[in-house]
Amino acid sequence: MATDDGLSECGPLLSLVAERDAGDSLVPVPPRATPDPAEHLVLTFDGLTRDAAFVGLMRDALQRLESVYTNPMNLEFAVNIEWPDAPAEDATRPAPFYHLHVLECRPLYQRNPDEISPDLAPLRNKHRLFAMPTLLPSAAVEQITHLVFIDPANYYHLPEGAERRRVADTVTALNDLLPAGHFGLIGPGRWGSLDSRLSVPVTYSDICNSKLLVEISPPYTPPPELAYGTDFYEDVVEAGIVVVGIQPGHEGSEMDWEFLRGAPNHLTEFVPGAADLAPVIRVIDLRAAAGSPLRIVIDNETNEVVACFEE
């Protein structure tokens, strides 16, 4: 369903969830306004986040949950809104009343920053596999001995459907065959999406033994947005899997494509039946190809991530 079609059914609640696109700005929708079919509406939820009653309700709920569970909580919720009818010009019209329904809550994983002391200085002159600016919190990954590289150019040339599903199935097989906690995955789009048009369609259980996920966005798209807030992202973060996004070609980003596409491919040693997918899926033994495992350091003081080899 198109966004405008769905919003047309919102009735008096429209002003809480959407704004009008005025071309160079977004304009609030008056309370109880009837949408014009010709106007373009944009979901912003600004009306909700400006309502002190809604913000107070959410703050109180989150604080209560944190108190009971002794930990910040990640919350999935639904809200039913009651808003009694009243003329729009009525200055005393009642405010909306919110009924909060908690659908799921789970502890919000928090990395202990005292455990991580990144130091990029020793890595400046090393052979880099990739580097890029980032706003991610500090982290470090050591001893990545293997990489699974899904070549974006070749992946997106595959027909949608069965062929891309085979790529996902091969990744699942490699997840069970490569050394757990010592391999990384580099691929197009956002890991965890089940839409093969966006990425390799895998779930957490298909990549759970990895230690590193790199998400490559094409240079003609906006900067990569990782799967923040999703169950997939929470699962990988809780498991200590580091997720980074890179956009080759943008200022400050670099990727050694020659190494990724030129290193010997060991795919058939692990999954012989996937030989025809060798142009798409590359399994690289980093100690053999580069002389050492890969090390990844994220430094939130310099706002950069560097992946390099020790040799």
C-alpha positions in Angstrom: 0.0 0.0 0.0 1.3 3.5 -0.8 2.0 5.7 2.1 -0.5 8.3 1.0 -3.3 5.7 0.8 -2.6 4.5 4.3 -2.4 7.9 5.7 -5.8 8.9 4.2 -7.4 6.4 6.6 -5.8 8.0 9.7 -8.6 10.4 10.1 -8.1 12.8 13.1 -4.8 11.1 14.0 -3.1 12.3 10.8 -1.6 15.4 12.5 0.2 13.1 15.0 2.0 11.0 12.5 2.5 13.0 9.2 3.4 16.4 7.8 2.7 18.0 4.4 5.5 18.2 1.9 5.6 21.9 0.8 8.5 21.4 -1.6 11.3 23.0 0.4 10.0 22.2 3.9 7.6 20.0 5.8 4.5 21.7 7.2 2.5 20.3 10.2 -1.0 19.0 9.4 -3.7 20.9 11.4 -5.5 18.7 14.0 -8.5 16.8 12.4 -7.7 18.1 8.9 -9.0 16.1 6.0 -6.1 15.2 3.6 -6.3 16.5 0.1 -5.6 13.6 -2.4 -3.4 15.9 -4.4 -1.0 16.7 -1.5 2.0 14.6 -0.6 2.3 13.5 3.0 5.4 12.4 4.8 5.6 10.1 7.9 7.5 12.0 10.6 5.6 11.2 13.9 6.6 14.7 15.0 3.1 15.3 16.4 3.6 12.4 18.8 7.1 13.4 19.8 6.0 16.9 20.5 3.1 15.8 22.7 4.3 16.0 26.3 1.7 13.4 27.3 3.1 10.8 24.9 6.7 11.6 25.8 5.9 11.4 29.5 4.1 8.0 29.0 7.1 6.5 27.2 9.6 7.9 29.6 7.7 6.5 32.6 7.3 3.1 31.0 11.0 2.8 30.1 12.1 4.0 33.5 9.8 1.4 35.2 11.1 -1.4 33.0 14.7 -0.4 33.6 14.0 -0.3 37.4 12.4 -3.8 37.4 15.0 -5.4 35.1 17.9 -3.4 36.5 19.0 -2.7 32.9 18.0 -0.4 30.1 15.4 -2.2 27.9 14.8 -2.4 24.1 11.1 -2.0 23.7 8.7 -3.0 20.9 5.3 -1.4 21.4 1.9 -0.4 19.9 -0.2 2.6 20.9 -4.0 2.9 20.7 -5.1 6.6 20.6 -8.4 7.9 21.8 -9.2 11.4 20.6 -12.8 12.4 21.2 -14.5 14.4 18.4 -14.5 18.1 18.7 -14.5 21.0 16.2 -11.0 21.9 15.1 -11.6 25.6 16.1 -12.7 24.6 19.7 -9.9 25.9 21.9 -10.9 23.6 24.7 -11.0 20.4 22.6 -9.7 17.4 24.6 -6.2 16.1 24.1 -5.5 12.6 22.7 -5.3 9.8 25.3 -2.7 7.0 24.8 -3.0 3.3 25.6 0.5 1.7 25.5 0.8 -2.0 24.7 4.2 -3.6 25.3 4.7 -6.3 22.6 8.3 -7.2 23.5 11.1 -6.0 25.7 14.6 -7.3 26.0 17.7 -6.0 27.8 19.6 -3.4 25.8 23.1 -4.6 25.4 25.7 -2.1 26.5 29.4 -2.6 25.7 31.7 -1.7 28.6 33.9 1.1 27.2 36.6 0.4 29.8 37.3 -2.9 28.2 38.3 -1.3 24.9 41.4 0.9 24.4 41.7 1.3 20.6 45.0 2.6 19.3 45.2 3.4 15.6 48.8 4.7 15.7 50.5 1.3 15.1 48.2 0.7 12.2 48.9 3.8 10.1 51.5 2.1 7.9 50.1 -1.4 7.7 48.5 -3.0 4.7 44.8 -1.8 4.9 41.9 -3.9 3.7 39.5 -1.0 4.3 39.2 2.2 6.3 36.4 4.7 6.7 34.9 7.4 8.9 32.4 6.2 11.4 30.3 7.2 14.4 30.3 3.7 15.9 31.5 3.2 19.5 35.0 2.0 20.1 35.7 -1.7 19.4 38.4 -4.0 18.4 38.4 -7.4 16.6 41.5 -9.6 16.5 42.5 -12.8 14.6 40.1 -12.8 11.7 41.7 -15.6 9.7 39.1 -16.0 6.9 36.8 -13.6 5.0 33.7 -14.4 3.0 33.4 -11.8 0.3 30.1 -11.5 -1.6 31.1 -9.4 -4.6 28.3 -6.7 -5.0 28.7 -6.3 -8.7 28.4 -10.0 -9.4 25.7 -10.6 -6.8 23.4 -7.9 -8.2 23.8 -9.4 -11.7 22.2 -12.7 -10.5 18.5 -13.1 -11.2 16.3 -12.5 -8.2 14.9 -15.6 -6.6 16.5 -19.0 -6.6 20.1 -17.9 -7.6 20.3 -15.3 -4.9 18.8 -17.8 -2.4 21.6 -20.2 -3.3 24.1 -17.5 -2.3 22.4 -17.2 1.1 22.3 -21.0 1.5 26.1 -21.1 0.8 26.7 -18.4 3.4 24.7 -20.6 5.9 26.9 -23.6 5.1 30.1 -21.5 5.5 28.8 -20.3 8.8 29.0 -23.9 10.1 32.3 -24.8 8.4 34.6 -21.8 9.0 36.4 -21.3 12.3 33.8 -19.9 14.7 34.7 -16.4 15.9 37.5 -16.0 13.4 35.9 -15.1 10.2 34.1 -12.1 8.7 31.5 -11.5 6.1 31.7 -8.6 3.6 28.7 -8.1 1.3 26.3 -5.8 -0.4 23.5 -3.9 1.4 22.3 -4.6 4.9 22.9 -7.9 6.5 19.7 -9.3 8.1 17.4 -8.2 5.3 15.3 -11.0 3.8 14.8 -9.0 0.6 17.4 -10.3 -2.0 17.1 -7.0 -3.9 18.7 -5.3 -0.9 21.2 -7.8 0.4 22.0 -11.5 0.8 18.8 -12.8 2.5 20.1 -14.3 5.7 19.0 -14.4 9.3 21.0 -14.2 12.5 21.3 -18.0 12.7 22.9 -18.0 9.2 25.8 -15.8 10.3 26.0 -16.4 14.1 29.5 -17.8 14.1 31.1 -14.8 12.4 32.9 -12.1 14.2 32.6 -9.3 11.7 29.9 -8.0 9.3 30.8 -5.4 6.7 27.9 -3.8 4.8 28.8 -2.2 1.5 26.6 0.5 0.0 26.8 1.6 -3.6 28.5 5.0 -4.0 25.3 6.5 -5.6 23.2 5.9 -2.5 23.1 7.8 0.8 25.6 6.7 3.5 24.9 3.2 4.8 22.3 2.8 7.5 23.0 -0.3 9.6 20.2 -2.4 10.9 20.0 -0.4 14.2 17.0 -1.3 16.4 16.1 -4.5 14.7 16.1 -7.9 16.4 18.9 -8.9 14.0 21.1 -6.0 15.1 20.4 -6.6 18.7 21.3 -10.3 18.3 24.7 -9.6 16.6 25.6 -6.9 19.1 24.8 -9.1 22.1 26.9 -11.9 20.5 29.9 -9.5 20.2 29.8 -9.4 16.4 31.1 -6.1 15.1 29.0 -4.5 12.3 30.4 -1.7 10.1 29.1 0.0 7.0 31.3 1.4 4.2 30.5 3.4 1.1 33.4 3.0 -1.4 34.3 6.2 -3.3 33.2 8.6 -0.6 35.7 10.9 1.1 37.7 9.1 3.8 36.6 5.6 2.6 39.0 3.1 1.1 38.7 -0.6 0.1 41.3 -2.9 -1.3 39.2 -4.3 -4.1 42.3 -5.8 -5.8 43.0 -8.0 -2.8 39.4 -9.0 -2.3 38.9 -10.0 -6.0 42.4 -11.3 -6.6 43.2 -13.5 -3.6 42.8 -17.2 -4.1 39.3 -18.4 -3.6 38.8 -21.4 -1.3 35.1 -21.7 -1.7 35.0 -25.2 -3.2 37.2 -26.6 -0.5 34.3 -25.9 1.9 31.3 -26.1 -0.3 32.2 -28.1 -3.5 28.6 -27.9 -4.8 28.9 -24.1 -5.0 31.7 -24.0 -7.6 29.5 -22.1 -10.1 29.1 -19.3 -7.5 32.8 -18.7 -7.3 32.6 -15.4 -9.1 30.0 -14.2 -6.5 31.3 -15.8 -3.3 35.0 -15.7 -2.4 36.4 -17.4 0.7 39.8 -16.0 1.5 42.4 -17.5 3.8 44.0 -14.4 5.1 47.1 -16.0 6.6 47.9 -17.5 3.2 46.9 -14.6 1.1 48.1 -11.7 3.3 50.6 -13.3 5.6 48.6 -12.6 8.8 45.1 -12.4 10.2 43.0 -9.3 9.9 42.7 -6.8 12.7 39.8 -4.2 13.0 39.9 -1.2 15.2 37.1 1.3 15.7 38.1 4.5 17.5 35.3 6.8 18.5 37.7 9.6 19.4 39.0 9.9 15.8 35.7 8.7 14.4 37.3 6.1 12.1 37.6 2.4 11.6 40.6 0.6 10.2 41.0 -3.0 9.1 44.6 -4.0 8.4 47.0 -6.9 8.3 49.9 -7.3 10.8 52.4 -8.1 8.1 
